[in-house]
Amino acid sequence: MPFKKRFAPRRKFCRFCADHELPLNYKRPDILRDFVTERGKIIARRITGTCAHHQRLLTREIKRARQMALLIYTATHDSQIKKKSII
Amino acid sequence: MRKFETLLLLSPELTSDNRESLLANFTAIIEREGGKLVIADHWGMRDLAYPVHKVMRGYYVRLEYTGPSALVAELERNIRNSDGIFKFMTVKLADSVAEEVA
């Protein structure tokens, strides 16, 4: 095996197709966080199993949430500012 | 008549009456431009994901309103003029809103 498959190949399904009232918008960063790595990068469709339509909506909402400081752009911010400015 | 929503990120140093005066000013603009404020949803003080203006906390307010599309440009011009607002984002929610008979 060239690389170890991280995820067991279980049946992946699109969470937004299955659960219709799951709100997909930038106002709910807690839901969007499931589709973003800890470093803040958007996880690919083939990993999360989201369908193409919802993945397009998802990326747009994640980028909006990032702009409104609800989601991180990247995990390695300048930590000095972070510590100094925590009032 | 379209339905919009503006999410405002206000500076934490603003006192509550500063905030109220800012919001009253925006509501007046919405009314003046022939729109109608549906709701001013205060999310309150939240920790930011990354420092904005060297500050880690901000006060979020979500204004939901209906009005002609020219209203948004006017409202955003005023948002840019007033200080204490770090970030804002306007999103169109619905294209045509049923005219409720007031």
N, CA and C atoms of all chains as a GROMACS GRO file, in nm:
protein
  567
    1MET      N    1   0.087  -0.118   0.000
    1MET     CA    2   0.000   0.000   0.000
    1MET      C    3   0.091   0.124   0.000
    2PRO      N    4   0.088   0.209  -0.105
    2PRO     CA    5   0.173   0.327  -0.105
    2PRO      C    6   0.147   0.416   0.017
    3PHE      N    7   0.020   0.432   0.054
    3PHE     CA    8  -0.004   0.516   0.174
    3PHE      C    9  -0.116   0.451   0.251
    4LYS      N   10  -0.118   0.469   0.383
    4LYS     CA   11  -0.222   0.404   0.462
    4LYS      C   12  -0.349   0.486   0.445
    5LYS      N   13  -0.461   0.424   0.411
    5LYS     CA   14  -0.588   0.499   0.393
    5LYS      C   15  -0.630   0.550   0.530
    6ARG      N   16  -0.641   0.686   0.544
    6ARG     CA   17  -0.672   0.736   0.678
    6ARG      C   18  -0.810   0.696   0.720
    7PHE      N   19  -0.907   0.702   0.623
    7PHE     CA   20  -1.044   0.671   0.664
    7PHE      C   21  -1.080   0.534   0.611
    8ALA      N   22  -1.143   0.455   0.698
    8ALA     CA   23  -1.191   0.326   0.648
    8ALA      C   24  -1.296   0.358   0.540
    9PRO      N   25  -1.299   0.288   0.428
    9PRO     CA   26  -1.387   0.326   0.318
    9PRO      C   27  -1.532   0.299   0.351
   10ARG      N   28  -1.587   0.375   0.455
   10ARG     CA   29  -1.729   0.351   0.486
   10ARG      C   30  -1.813   0.436   0.390
   11ARG      N   31  -1.945   0.408   0.382
   11ARG     CA   32  -2.034   0.477   0.288
   11ARG      C   33  -2.042   0.624   0.329
   12LYS      N   34  -1.994   0.714   0.240
   12LYS     CA   35  -1.998   0.856   0.275
   12LYS      C   36  -2.127   0.914   0.219
   13PHE      N   37  -2.187   1.008   0.289
   13PHE     CA   38  -2.310   1.069   0.236
   13PHE      C   39  -2.304   1.218   0.259
   14CYS      N   40  -2.381   1.294   0.182
   14CYS     CA   41  -2.379   1.439   0.194
   14CYS      C   42  -2.468   1.477   0.311
   15ARG      N   43  -2.409   1.539   0.412
   15ARG     CA   44  -2.484   1.568   0.534
   15ARG      C   45  -2.598   1.666   0.508
   16PHE      N   46  -2.578   1.753   0.408
   16PHE     CA   47  -2.682   1.855   0.387
   16PHE      C   48  -2.800   1.797   0.307
   17CYS      N   49  -2.769   1.697   0.222
   17CYS     CA   50  -2.881   1.635   0.150
   17CYS      C   51  -2.961   1.550   0.248
   18ALA      N   52  -2.890   1.479   0.336
   18ALA     CA   53  -2.961   1.387   0.426
   18ALA      C   54  -3.046   1.466   0.526
   19ASP      N   55  -2.988   1.571   0.585
   19ASP     CA   56  -3.058   1.639   0.695
   19ASP      C   57  -3.094   1.779   0.645
   20HIS      N   58  -3.218   1.793   0.595
   20HIS     CA   59  -3.252   1.914   0.518
   20HIS      C   60  -3.253   2.040   0.603
   21GLU      N   61  -3.292   2.027   0.733
   21GLU     CA   62  -3.303   2.156   0.802
   21GLU      C   63  -3.170   2.195   0.867
   22LEU      N   64  -3.060   2.126   0.828
   22LEU     CA   65  -2.930   2.167   0.880
   22LEU      C   66  -2.894   2.301   0.816
   23PRO      N   67  -2.887   2.412   0.896
   23PRO     CA   68  -2.867   2.543   0.834
   23PRO      C   69  -2.726   2.554   0.777
   24LEU      N   70  -2.717   2.587   0.648
   24LEU     CA   71  -2.585   2.603   0.584
   24LEU      C   72  -2.568   2.752   0.558
   25ASN      N   73  -2.521   2.827   0.657
   25ASN     CA   74  -2.492   2.967   0.630
   25ASN      C   75  -2.382   3.012   0.725
   26TYR      N   76  -2.328   3.131   0.692
   26TYR     CA   77  -2.209   3.176   0.763
   26TYR      C   78  -2.240   3.213   0.906
   27LYS      N   79  -2.369   3.222   0.938
   27LYS     CA   80  -2.404   3.265   1.073
   27LYS      C   81  -2.387   3.151   1.174
   28ARG      N   82  -2.368   3.029   1.123
   28ARG     CA   83  -2.354   2.915   1.215
   28ARG      C   84  -2.214   2.856   1.198
   29PRO      N   85  -2.110   2.920   1.253
   29PRO     CA   86  -1.975   2.866   1.231
   29PRO      C   87  -1.955   2.731   1.296
   30ASP      N   88  -2.037   2.698   1.397
   30ASP     CA   89  -2.016   2.568   1.463
   30ASP      C   90  -2.041   2.453   1.365
   31ILE      N   91  -2.137   2.471   1.275
   31ILE     CA   92  -2.165   2.364   1.178
   31ILE      C   93  -2.056   2.363   1.072
   32LEU      N   94  -2.012   2.483   1.032
   32LEU     CA   95  -1.909   2.490   0.927
   32LEU      C   96  -1.777   2.431   0.974
   33ARG      N   97  -1.758   2.436   1.108
   33ARG     CA   98  -1.629   2.391   1.160
   33ARG      C   99  -1.607   2.243   1.133
   34ASP      N  100  -1.716   2.166   1.114
   34ASP     CA  101  -1.696   2.024   1.086
   34ASP      C  102  -1.633   2.003   0.949
   35PHE      N  103  -1.640   2.106   0.862
   35PHE     CA  104  -1.590   2.088   0.724
   35PHE      C  105  -1.459   2.161   0.704
   36VAL      N  106  -1.395   2.197   0.819
   36VAL     CA  107  -1.270   2.273   0.809
   36VAL      C  108  -1.168   2.201   0.897
   37THR      N  109  -1.042   2.195   0.852
   37THR     CA  110  -0.940   2.128   0.934
   37THR      C  111  -0.907   2.218   1.054
   38GLU      N  112  -0.827   2.163   1.147
   38GLU     CA  113  -0.792   2.248   1.262
   38GLU      C  114  -0.711   2.368   1.215
   39ARG      N  115  -0.637   2.354   1.106
   39ARG     CA  116  -0.560   2.469   1.057
   39ARG      C  117  -0.648   2.565   0.979
   40GLY      N  118  -0.778   2.535   0.966
   40GLY     CA  119  -0.868   2.630   0.901
   40GLY      C  120  -0.887   2.608   0.753
   41LYS      N  121  -0.831   2.496   0.700
   41LYS     CA  122  -0.847   2.474   0.556
   41LYS      C  123  -0.977   2.396   0.529
   42ILE      N  124  -1.037   2.420   0.412
   42ILE     CA  125  -1.163   2.354   0.378
   42ILE      C  126  -1.131   2.210   0.339
   43ILE      N  127  -1.209   2.114   0.395
   43ILE     CA  128  -1.183   1.973   0.367
   43ILE      C  129  -1.244   1.937   0.231
   44ALA      N  130  -1.176   1.851   0.156
   44ALA     CA  131  -1.218   1.818   0.019
   44ALA      C  132  -1.346   1.737   0.022
   45ARG      N  133  -1.420   1.739  -0.088
   45ARG     CA  134  -1.548   1.666  -0.101
   45ARG      C  135  -1.526   1.517  -0.085
   46ARG      N  136  -1.416   1.466  -0.144
   46ARG     CA  137  -1.399   1.320  -0.144
   46ARG      C  138  -1.375   1.269  -0.002
   47ILE      N  139  -1.336   1.359   0.090
   47ILE     CA  140  -1.318   1.314   0.228
   47ILE      C  141  -1.451   1.324   0.302
   48THR      N  142  -1.520   1.438   0.288
   48THR     CA  143  -1.642   1.455   0.367
   48THR      C  144  -1.764   1.393   0.298
   49GLY      N  145  -1.752   1.370   0.166
   49GLY     CA  146  -1.865   1.306   0.098
   49GLY      C  147  -1.976   1.403   0.064
   50THR      N  148  -1.950   1.534   0.074
   50THR     CA  149  -2.057   1.631   0.041
   50THR      C  150  -2.079   1.632  -0.110
   51CYS      N  151  -2.204   1.656  -0.151
   51CYS     CA  152  -2.233   1.658  -0.296
   51CYS      C  153  -2.184   1.789  -0.354
   52ALA      N  154  -2.169   1.793  -0.487
   52ALA     CA  155  -2.107   1.909  -0.553
   52ALA      C  156  -2.184   2.037  -0.523
   53HIS      N  157  -2.318   2.028  -0.530
   53HIS     CA  158  -2.399   2.148  -0.510
   53HIS      C  159  -2.374   2.207  -0.373
   54HIS      N  160  -2.383   2.121  -0.271
   54HIS     CA  161  -2.367   2.173  -0.135
   54HIS      C  162  -2.223   2.213  -0.107
   55GLN      N  163  -2.126   2.148  -0.174
   55GLN     CA  164  -1.987   2.186  -0.151
   55GLN      C  165  -1.963   2.328  -0.200
   56ARG      N  166  -2.028   2.363  -0.314
   56ARG     CA  167  -2.010   2.500  -0.365
   56ARG      C  168  -2.068   2.599  -0.266
   57LEU      N  169  -2.188   2.570  -0.216
   57LEU     CA  170  -2.250   2.661  -0.117
   57LEU      C  171  -2.161   2.667   0.007
   58LEU      N  172  -2.110   2.551   0.046
   58LEU     CA  173  -2.030   2.542   0.168
   58LEU      C  174  -1.907   2.630   0.160
   59THR      N  175  -1.836   2.624   0.046
   59THR     CA  176  -1.712   2.704   0.036
   59THR      C  177  -1.746   2.852   0.040
   60ARG      N  178  -1.860   2.889  -0.023
   60ARG     CA  179  -1.895   3.031  -0.022
   60ARG      C  180  -1.925   3.077   0.120
   61GLU      N  181  -1.999   2.994   0.195
   61GLU     CA  182  -2.036   3.034   0.332
   61GLU      C  183  -1.912   3.037   0.422
   62ILE      N  184  -1.820   2.941   0.402
   62ILE     CA  185  -1.700   2.939   0.486
   62ILE      C  186  -1.617   3.064   0.461
   63LYS      N  187  -1.609   3.104   0.331
   63LYS     CA  188  -1.529   3.224   0.302
   63LYS      C  189  -1.596   3.347   0.362
   64ARG      N  190  -1.730   3.350   0.363
   64ARG     CA  191  -1.798   3.464   0.427
   64ARG      C  192  -1.771   3.462   0.577
   65ALA      N  193  -1.779   3.346   0.638
   65ALA     CA  194  -1.758   3.338   0.784
   65ALA      C  195  -1.616   3.380   0.818
   66ARG      N  196  -1.522   3.343   0.733
   66ARG     CA  197  -1.384   3.384   0.760
   66ARG      C  198  -1.372   3.536   0.757
   67GLN      N  199  -1.444   3.597   0.660
   67GLN     CA  200  -1.430   3.741   0.648
   67GLN      C  201  -1.486   3.811   0.770
   68MET      N  202  -1.591   3.753   0.831
   68MET     CA  203  -1.652   3.819   0.946
   68MET      C  204  -1.590   3.769   1.077
   69ALA      N  205  -1.468   3.715   1.069
   69ALA     CA  206  -1.394   3.672   1.189
   69ALA      C  207  -1.471   3.568   1.270
   70LEU      N  208  -1.555   3.489   1.204
   70LEU     CA  209  -1.623   3.380   1.275
   70LEU      C  210  -1.542   3.252   1.261
   71LEU      N  211  -1.466   3.243   1.153
   71LEU     CA  212  -1.381   3.124   1.133
   71LEU      C  213  -1.239   3.173   1.109
   72ILE      N  214  -1.141   3.089   1.144
   72ILE     CA  215  -1.002   3.133   1.126
   72ILE      C  216  -0.962   3.117   0.980
   73TYR      N  217  -0.870   3.204   0.937
   73TYR     CA  218  -0.811   3.187   0.804
   73TYR      C  219  -0.701   3.081   0.814
   74THR      N  220  -0.612   3.104   0.916
   74THR     CA  221  -0.505   3.006   0.936
   74THR      C  222  -0.474   2.999   1.084
   75ALA      N  223  -0.432   2.881   1.128
   75ALA     CA  224  -0.420   2.861   1.273
   75ALA      C  225  -0.297   2.932   1.328
   76THR      N  226  -0.199   2.966   1.240
   76THR     CA  227  -0.074   3.019   1.297
   76THR      C  228  -0.076   3.171   1.292
   77HIS      N  229  -0.170   3.230   1.373
   77HIS     CA  230  -0.170   3.377   1.379
   77HIS      C  231  -0.054   3.423   1.464
   78ASP      N  232  -0.028   3.552   1.462
   78ASP     CA  233   0.082   3.604   1.542
   78ASP      C  234   0.039   3.596   1.688
   79SER      N  235   0.091   3.496   1.761
   79SER     CA  236   0.036   3.470   1.895
   79SER      C  237   0.069   3.584   1.989
   80GLN      N  238   0.173   3.665   1.957
   80GLN     CA  239   0.202   3.775   2.052
   80GLN      C  240   0.080   3.867   2.058
   81ILE      N  241   0.025   3.901   1.940
   81ILE     CA  242  -0.092   3.991   1.940
   81ILE      C  243  -0.204   3.926   2.018
   82LYS      N  244  -0.220   3.794   1.996
   82LYS     CA  245  -0.331   3.725   2.061
   82LYS      C  246  -0.316   3.742   2.213
   83LYS      N  247  -0.193   3.711   2.267
   83LYS     CA  248  -0.181   3.713   2.414
   83LYS      C  249  -0.199   3.856   2.462
   84LYS      N  250  -0.134   3.952   2.390
   84LYS     CA  251  -0.130   4.088   2.444
   84LYS      C  252  -0.271   4.145   2.446
   85SER      N  253  -0.351   4.110   2.344
   85SER     CA  254  -0.476   4.185   2.331
   85SER      C  255  -0.592   4.112   2.397
   86ILE      N  256  -0.563   4.006   2.471
   86ILE     CA  257  -0.678   3.943   2.540
   86ILE      C  258  -0.709   4.027   2.661
   87ILE      N  259  -0.815   4.102   2.658
   87ILE     CA  260  -0.844   4.194   2.771
   87ILE      C  261  -0.934   4.122   2.871
   88MET      N  262  -3.881   4.557  -0.380
   88MET     CA  263  -3.857   4.540  -0.237
   88MET      C  264  -3.782   4.409  -0.217
   89ARG      N  265  -3.657   4.421  -0.174
   89ARG     CA  266  -3.579   4.299  -0.155
   89ARG      C  267  -3.545   4.286  -0.007
   90LYS      N  268  -3.513   4.166   0.032
   90LYS     CA  269  -3.481   4.143   0.173
   90LYS      C  270  -3.330   4.128   0.185
   91PHE      N  271  -3.270   4.209   0.277
   91PHE     CA  272  -3.125   4.203   0.296
   91PHE      C  273  -3.096   4.175   0.442
   92GLU      N  274  -2.968   4.144   0.464
   92GLU     CA  275  -2.924   4.122   0.602
   92GLU      C  276  -2.782   4.172   0.611
   93THR      N  277  -2.755   4.258   0.711
   93THR     CA  278  -2.618   4.310   0.727
   93THR      C  279  -2.566   4.266   0.862
   94LEU      N  280  -2.452   4.202   0.860
   94LEU     CA  281  -2.390   4.161   0.988
   94LEU      C  282  -2.281   4.263   1.018
   95LEU      N  283  -2.291   4.327   1.136
   95LEU     CA  284  -2.195   4.432   1.173
   95LEU      C  285  -2.106   4.380   1.284
   96LEU      N  286  -1.978   4.409   1.273
   96LEU     CA  287  -1.885   4.374   1.381
   96LEU      C  288  -1.840   4.505   1.443
   97LEU      N  289  -1.887   4.532   1.565
   97LEU     CA  290  -1.860   4.660   1.629
   97LEU      C  291  -1.744   4.643   1.726
   98SER      N  292  -1.675   4.754   1.751
   98SER     CA  293  -1.560   4.748   1.841
   98SER      C  294  -1.609   4.727   1.984
   99PRO      N  295  -1.534   4.648   2.064
   99PRO     CA  296  -1.579   4.620   2.200
   99PRO      C  297  -1.575   4.743   2.290
  100GLU      N  298  -1.494   4.844   2.252
  100GLU     CA  299  -1.482   4.960   2.341
  100GLU      C  300  -1.609   5.047   2.336
  101LEU      N  301  -1.690   5.026   2.232
  101LEU     CA  302  -1.809   5.112   2.221
  101LEU      C  303  -1.898   5.090   2.343
  102THR      N  304  -1.945   5.201   2.402
  102THR     CA  305  -2.039   5.184   2.514
  102THR      C  306  -2.176   5.150   2.454
  103SER      N  307  -2.266   5.102   2.541
  103SER     CA  308  -2.392   5.051   2.485
  103SER      C  309  -2.471   5.166   2.425
  104ASP      N  310  -2.460   5.287   2.483
  104ASP     CA  311  -2.543   5.392   2.421
  104ASP      C  312  -2.480   5.439   2.291
  105ASN      N  313  -2.345   5.428   2.280
  105ASN     CA  314  -2.286   5.455   2.147
  105ASN      C  315  -2.347   5.362   2.044
  106ARG      N  316  -2.354   5.238   2.086
  106ARG     CA  317  -2.405   5.136   1.994
  106ARG      C  318  -2.548   5.168   1.955
  107GLU      N  319  -2.629   5.202   2.060
  107GLU     CA  320  -2.770   5.230   2.031
  107GLU      C  321  -2.781   5.347   1.935
  108SER      N  322  -2.698   5.450   1.953
  108SER     CA  323  -2.711   5.569   1.867
  108SER      C  324  -2.672   5.530   1.724
  109LEU      N  325  -2.568   5.445   1.711
  109LEU     CA  326  -2.528   5.400   1.577
  109LEU      C  327  -2.645   5.328   1.510
  110LEU      N  328  -2.705   5.235   1.586
  110LEU     CA  329  -2.812   5.153   1.527
  110LEU      C  330  -2.934   5.239   1.496
  111ALA      N  331  -2.961   5.337   1.585
  111ALA     CA  332  -3.076   5.424   1.558
  111ALA      C  333  -3.050   5.501   1.430
  112ASN      N  334  -2.925   5.543   1.412
  112ASN     CA  335  -2.889   5.616   1.291
  112ASN      C  336  -2.915   5.529   1.168
  113PHE      N  337  -2.874   5.401   1.176
  113PHE     CA  338  -2.894   5.315   1.060
  113PHE      C  339  -3.042   5.289   1.035
  114THR      N  340  -3.120   5.271   1.144
  114THR     CA  341  -3.264   5.247   1.123
  114THR      C  342  -3.327   5.367   1.057
  115ALA      N  343  -3.280   5.488   1.098
  115ALA     CA  344  -3.337   5.608   1.038
  115ALA      C  345  -3.305   5.609   0.888
  116ILE      N  346  -3.184   5.569   0.853
  116ILE     CA  347  -3.147   5.568   0.711
  116ILE      C  348  -3.235   5.469   0.635
  117ILE      N  349  -3.257   5.352   0.697
  117ILE     CA  350  -3.339   5.251   0.628
  117ILE      C  351  -3.479   5.306   0.606
  118GLU      N  352  -3.535   5.370   0.710
  118GLU     CA  353  -3.670   5.424   0.694
  118GLU      C  354  -3.670   5.533   0.587
  119ARG      N  355  -3.567   5.618   0.593
  119ARG     CA  356  -3.563   5.733   0.501
  119ARG      C  357  -3.558   5.685   0.356
  120GLU      N  358  -3.484   5.575   0.333
  120GLU     CA  359  -3.469   5.530   0.195
  120GLU      C  360  -3.588   5.445   0.152
  121GLY      N  361  -3.694   5.442   0.234
  121GLY     CA  362  -3.812   5.368   0.191
  121GLY      C  363  -3.803   5.221   0.223
  122GLY      N  364  -3.718   5.185   0.319
  122GLY     CA  365  -3.709   5.044   0.357
  122GLY      C  366  -3.774   5.024   0.491
  123LYS      N  367  -3.766   4.898   0.540
  123LYS     CA  368  -3.828   4.871   0.669
  123LYS      C  369  -3.738   4.772   0.742
  124LEU      N  370  -3.703   4.808   0.867
  124LEU     CA  371  -3.617   4.719   0.945
  124LEU      C  372  -3.702   4.606   1.000
  125VAL      N  373  -3.665   4.482   0.973
  125VAL     CA  374  -3.744   4.369   1.022
  125VAL      C  375  -3.700   4.336   1.163
  126ILE      N  376  -3.567   4.323   1.180
  126ILE     CA  377  -3.521   4.286   1.315
  126ILE      C  378  -3.377   4.332   1.331
  127ALA      N  379  -3.342   4.374   1.454
  127ALA     CA  380  -3.201   4.407   1.483
  127ALA      C  381  -3.155   4.304   1.586
  128ASP      N  382  -3.090   4.199   1.538
  128ASP     CA  383  -3.059   4.084   1.622
  128ASP      C  384  -2.920   4.106   1.683
  129HIS      N  385  -2.916   4.121   1.817
  129HIS     CA  386  -2.787   4.146   1.883
  129HIS      C  387  -2.724   4.013   1.922
  130TRP      N  388  -2.613   3.976   1.860
  130TRP     CA  389  -2.545   3.854   1.900
  130TRP      C  390  -2.461   3.879   2.024
  131GLY      N  391  -2.428   4.005   2.051
  131GLY     CA  392  -2.352   4.036   2.172
  131GLY      C  393  -2.203   4.019   2.152
  132MET      N  394  -2.132   4.022   2.266
  132MET     CA  395  -1.985   4.020   2.262
  132MET      C  396  -1.939   3.877   2.235
  133ARG      N  397  -1.854   3.863   2.135
  133ARG     CA  398  -1.803   3.729   2.104
  133ARG      C  399  -1.654   3.734   2.083
  134ASP      N  400  -1.588   3.620   2.109
  134ASP     CA  401  -1.444   3.613   2.079
  134ASP      C  402  -1.427   3.598   1.930
  135LEU      N  403  -1.329   3.671   1.874
  135LEU     CA  404  -1.306   3.664   1.730
  135LEU      C  405  -1.211   3.549   1.699
  136ALA      N  406  -1.217   3.501   1.575
  136ALA     CA  407  -1.132   3.388   1.538
  136ALA      C  408  -0.989   3.435   1.520
  137TYR      N  409  -0.972   3.563   1.481
  137TYR     CA  410  -0.836   3.617   1.465
  137TYR      C  411  -0.843   3.764   1.506
  138PRO      N  412  -0.728   3.821   1.547
  138PRO     CA  413  -0.733   3.960   1.595
  138PRO      C  414  -0.772   4.057   1.485
  139VAL      N  415  -0.870   4.142   1.516
  139VAL     CA  416  -0.912   4.247   1.422
  139VAL      C  417  -0.879   4.379   1.491
  140HIS      N  418  -0.805   4.466   1.426
  140HIS     CA  419  -0.759   4.592   1.488
  140HIS      C  420  -0.694   4.564   1.621
  141LYS      N  421  -0.613   4.460   1.628
  141LYS     CA  422  -0.539   4.423   1.749
  141LYS      C  423  -0.632   4.388   1.865
  142VAL      N  424  -0.754   4.349   1.835
  142VAL     CA  425  -0.847   4.319   1.946
  142VAL      C  426  -0.906   4.181   1.920
  143MET      N  427  -0.927   4.106   2.029
  143MET     CA  428  -0.972   3.968   2.012
  143MET      C  429  -1.122   3.952   2.035
  144ARG      N  430  -1.192   4.062   2.068
  144ARG     CA  431  -1.335   4.046   2.094
  144ARG      C  432  -1.412   4.150   2.015
  145GLY      N  433  -1.535   4.121   1.982
  145GLY     CA  434  -1.614   4.217   1.906
  145GLY      C  435  -1.760   4.197   1.936
  146TYR      N  436  -1.838   4.303   1.907
  146TYR     CA  437  -1.982   4.297   1.934
  146TYR      C  438  -2.053   4.282   1.801
  147TYR      N  439  -2.130   4.174   1.788
  147TYR     CA  440  -2.196   4.147   1.659
  147TYR      C  441  -2.340   4.194   1.664
  148VAL      N  442  -2.385   4.260   1.554
  148VAL     CA  443  -2.526   4.297   1.542
  148VAL      C  444  -2.569   4.258   1.401
  149ARG      N  445  -2.686   4.194   1.391
  149ARG     CA  446  -2.736   4.155   1.259
  149ARG      C  447  -2.861   4.234   1.230
  150LEU      N  448  -2.858   4.315   1.123
  150LEU     CA  449  -2.974   4.396   1.084
  150LEU      C  450  -3.042   4.326   0.968
  151GLU      N  451  -3.171   4.292   0.986
  151GLU     CA  452  -3.245   4.232   0.875
  151GLU      C  453  -3.348   4.334   0.832
  152TYR      N  454  -3.350   4.364   0.702
  152TYR     CA  455  -3.441   4.470   0.658
  152TYR      C  456  -3.484   4.445   0.514
  153THR      N  457  -3.594   4.509   0.477
  153THR     CA  458  -3.639   4.499   0.337
  153THR      C  459  -3.631   4.639   0.277
  154GLY      N  460  -3.612   4.646   0.145
  154GLY     CA  461  -3.608   4.779   0.084
  154GLY      C  462  -3.559   4.770  -0.059
  155PRO      N  463  -3.560   4.886  -0.127
  155PRO     CA  464  -3.509   4.888  -0.264
  155PRO      C  465  -3.358   4.866  -0.264
  156SER      N  466  -3.304   4.825  -0.377
  156SER     CA  467  -3.162   4.785  -0.376
  156SER      C  468  -3.071   4.906  -0.357
  157ALA      N  469  -3.122   5.027  -0.391
  157ALA     CA  470  -3.035   5.144  -0.374
  157ALA      C  471  -3.007   5.170  -0.226
  158LEU      N  472  -3.095   5.114  -0.142
  158LEU     CA  473  -3.082   5.139   0.003
  158LEU      C  474  -2.949   5.083   0.055
  159VAL      N  475  -2.905   4.970  -0.001
  159VAL     CA  476  -2.786   4.904   0.052
  159VAL      C  477  -2.664   4.993   0.032
  160ALA      N  478  -2.653   5.053  -0.088
  160ALA     CA  479  -2.536   5.138  -0.114
  160ALA      C  480  -2.533   5.254  -0.016
  161GLU      N  481  -2.653   5.310   0.008
  161GLU     CA  482  -2.661   5.425   0.099
  161GLU      C  483  -2.622   5.382   0.241
  162LEU      N  484  -2.676   5.267   0.283
  162LEU     CA  485  -2.648   5.221   0.419
  162LEU      C  486  -2.499   5.193   0.435
  163GLU      N  487  -2.439   5.130   0.334
  163GLU     CA  488  -2.297   5.095   0.346
  163GLU      C  489  -2.210   5.220   0.343
  164ARG      N  490  -2.255   5.322   0.268
  164ARG     CA  491  -2.177   5.446   0.267
  164ARG      C  492  -2.173   5.503   0.409
  165ASN      N  493  -2.288   5.500   0.476
  165ASN     CA  494  -2.291   5.551   0.614
  165ASN      C  495  -2.210   5.464   0.708
  166ILE      N  496  -2.215   5.332   0.684
  166ILE     CA  497  -2.137   5.244   0.772
  166ILE      C  498  -1.989   5.279   0.760
  167ARG      N  499  -1.948   5.304   0.633
  167ARG     CA  500  -1.805   5.335   0.615
  167ARG      C  501  -1.770   5.468   0.679
  168ASN      N  502  -1.867   5.561   0.678
  168ASN     CA  503  -1.835   5.692   0.734
  168ASN      C  504  -1.822   5.684   0.885
  169SER      N  505  -1.910   5.602   0.948
  169SER     CA  506  -1.907   5.605   1.095
  169SER      C  507  -1.792   5.518   1.144
  170ASP      N  508  -1.732   5.557   1.257
  170ASP     CA  509  -1.619   5.478   1.309
  170ASP      C  510  -1.672   5.383   1.417
  171GLY      N  511  -1.583   5.293   1.460
  171GLY     CA  512  -1.623   5.196   1.562
  171GLY      C  513  -1.677   5.069   1.500
  172ILE      N  514  -1.688   5.068   1.366
  172ILE     CA  515  -1.738   4.946   1.302
  172ILE      C  516  -1.619   4.881   1.234
  173PHE      N  517  -1.582   4.760   1.278
  173PHE     CA  518  -1.464   4.695   1.223
  173PHE      C  519  -1.495   4.633   1.087
  174LYS      N  520  -1.602   4.550   1.086
  174LYS     CA  521  -1.633   4.479   0.961
  174LYS      C  522  -1.784   4.479   0.942
  175PHE      N  523  -1.825   4.467   0.815
  175PHE     CA  524  -1.969   4.450   0.791
  175PHE      C  525  -1.985   4.366   0.665
  176MET      N  526  -2.099   4.299   0.655
  176MET     CA  527  -2.125   4.216   0.538
  176MET      C  528  -2.274   4.218   0.508
  177THR      N  529  -2.308   4.255   0.386
  177THR     CA  530  -2.450   4.259   0.347
  177THR      C  531  -2.480   4.142   0.256
  178VAL      N  532  -2.589   4.070   0.284
  178VAL     CA  533  -2.626   3.953   0.204
  178VAL      C  534  -2.771   3.970   0.162
  179LYS      N  535  -2.800   3.939   0.036
  179LYS     CA  536  -2.940   3.946  -0.010
  179LYS      C  537  -3.009   3.816   0.031
  180LEU      N  538  -3.118   3.827   0.105
  180LEU     CA  539  -3.186   3.707   0.151
  180LEU      C  540  -3.293   3.663   0.053
  181ALA      N  541  -3.373   3.760   0.007
  181ALA     CA  542  -3.484   3.719  -0.082
  181ALA      C  543  -3.502   3.827  -0.186
  182ASP      N  544  -3.546   3.783  -0.305
  182ASP     CA  545  -3.559   3.878  -0.414
  182ASP      C  546  -3.686   3.961  -0.402
  183SER      N  547  -3.795   3.892  -0.379
  183SER     CA  548  -3.918   3.972  -0.373
  183SER      C  549  -3.986   3.938  -0.242
  184VAL      N  550  -4.027   4.041  -0.172
  184VAL     CA  551  -4.088   4.019  -0.041
  184VAL      C  552  -4.235   4.057  -0.055
  185ALA      N  553  -4.322   3.974   0.000
  185ALA     CA  554  -4.465   4.004  -0.012
  185ALA      C  555  -4.491   4.136   0.060
  186GLU      N  556  -4.558   4.228  -0.006
  186GLU     CA  557  -4.587   4.359   0.055
  186GLU      C  558  -4.692   4.340   0.161
  187GLU      N  559  -4.649   4.333   0.290
  187GLU     CA  560  -4.754   4.320   0.394
  187GLU      C  561  -4.828   4.453   0.400
  188VAL      N  562  -4.959   4.444   0.404
  188VAL     CA  563  -5.037   4.570   0.408
  188VAL      C  564  -5.024   4.624   0.550
  189ALA      N  565  -4.953   4.733   0.564
  189ALA     CA  566  -4.927   4.784   0.701
  189ALA      C  567  -5.057   4.837   0.760
   0.00000   0.00000   0.00000
